[in-house]
């Protein structure tokens, strides 16, 4: 099953933090029996790493994709620039973001993401959380495969 992170999809409008993401993961893992393989892509990958280090007894395995960059100020700065630009447009950049998604993702995936909304408003929270995180330390603390 897939969950929406805080500030995304069904949780759009909520503030993003790795603590809030971990709370959502814990609730879903409890719902399926208290232990699960946790997989995440991009921001979800960073959230999965943080969660696996935070609650190792609940994580039977960890799969991470697209989350191998250490989120330094330099690596995350373009996201803040994008936020500034997108926020200056009346639609928050929804139209141009949907166009980029359609050009780069499979049709079905792009459509689902565009319908849920791009949620550019959450970018500052995400960047702050990423900059404060220590993904290599989280991976080192992980005890699961």
C-alpha positions in Angstrom: 0.0 0.0 0.0 1.1 3.6 -0.6 0.6 6.5 1.8 0.6 10.2 1.1 3.2 12.1 3.2 2.1 15.1 5.2 1.6 18.0 2.8 1.0 15.7 -0.2 -2.1 14.1 -1.8 -4.7 13.3 0.8 -2.6 15.1 3.4 -2.2 18.3 1.4 -2.4 21.3 3.6 -0.7 19.6 6.5 2.8 20.7 7.5 5.6 18.3 6.5 8.1 16.9 9.1 9.8 13.6 9.4 8.1 13.1 12.7 4.6 13.6 11.2 5.6 11.2 8.3 6.7 8.7 10.8 3.4 8.9 12.7 1.6 8.2 9.4 3.9 5.2 8.7 3.4 3.9 12.2 -0.4 4.1 11.9 -0.3 2.2 8.6 2.1 -0.4 9.9 -0.1 -0.9 12.9 -3.1 -1.4 10.6 -1.3 -4.2 8.8 0.0 -6.1 11.8 2.8 -4.0 13.4 5.7 -4.9 11.2 6.3 -4.3 7.5 8.8 -3.8 4.7 9.0 0.0 4.2 9.7 1.4 0.8 10.1 5.0 -0.3 11.0 6.9 -3.3 12.5 10.4 -3.3 11.2 12.3 -0.2 9.5 9.0 0.8 12.9 7.3 0.8 14.3 9.9 3.2 11.2 9.5 5.4 11.6 5.7 5.3 15.2 6.0 6.4 14.3 8.2 9.3 11.5 5.9 10.3 13.6 2.7 10.1 16.1 4.3 12.5 13.4 5.7 14.8 11.3 2.5 15.1 13.5 -0.5 14.0 11.3 -3.1 15.6 8.5 -2.2 13.2 10.6 -2.4 10.0 11.2 -5.8 8.5 13.1 -4.4 5.6 13.9 -1.1 4.0 13.8 -0.2 0.3 14.9 3.3 -0.8 15.0 4.7 -4.3 15.9 8.2 -5.5 17.1 9.3 -2.1 20.8 8.9 -2.3 21.9 12.6 -2.3 22.9 14.0 1.1 20.5 17.0 1.3 23.0 19.9 1.7 22.1 23.5 1.4 23.5 23.5 -2.2 21.5 20.4 -3.2 18.2 21.7 -1.8 18.6 25.4 -2.9 17.0 24.8 -6.3 13.8 23.6 -4.7 13.5 26.9 -2.8 14.0 28.8 -6.0 11.4 26.7 -7.7 9.0 27.4 -4.7 9.6 31.1 -5.1 8.8 31.0 -8.8 5.8 28.7 -8.5 4.4 30.7 -5.6 4.4 33.9 -7.7 1.9 32.4 -10.1 -1.8 32.6 -9.4 -2.3 28.8 -9.6 0.9 28.1 -7.6 2.5 26.6 -10.6 -0.1 23.8 -11.0 -0.5 24.2 -14.8 3.2 24.2 -15.7 3.9 21.5 -13.2 1.2 19.3 -14.7 2.7 19.9 -18.2 6.2 18.9 -17.0 4.7 15.7 -15.4 3.0 14.8 -18.6 6.2 15.2 -20.5 8.3 13.2 -18.1 6.2 10.5 -16.5 4.0 7.7 -17.8 0.5 9.0 -18.7 -1.3 7.3 -15.8 1.2 8.4 -13.2 1.3 11.9 -14.5 -2.5 12.1 -14.4 -2.7 10.8 -10.9 -0.1 13.2 -9.6 -1.7 16.2 -11.4 -5.1 15.3 -10.0 -3.8 15.2 -6.5 -2.1 18.5 -7.0 1.6 19.5 -7.0 1.7 20.9 -3.4 4.5 23.4 -4.1 3.5 25.1 -0.8 5.1 22.3 1.2 8.5 22.8 -0.3 9.9 25.1 2.4 8.9 22.6 5.1 10.4 19.7 3.1 13.7 21.6 2.5 14.0 22.5 6.2 13.4 18.8 7.3 15.8 17.5 4.7 18.6 20.0 5.7 18.2 19.0 9.4 18.2 15.3 8.6 21.3 13.1 8.6 20.4 10.3 6.1 23.7 8.5 6.4 23.3 8.3 10.2 19.8 7.0 9.8 21.0 4.2 7.4 23.9 3.4 9.7 21.4 3.0 12.6 19.1 0.7 10.6 19.2 -2.9 11.7 16.9 -4.4 9.0 17.9 -5.6 5.6 
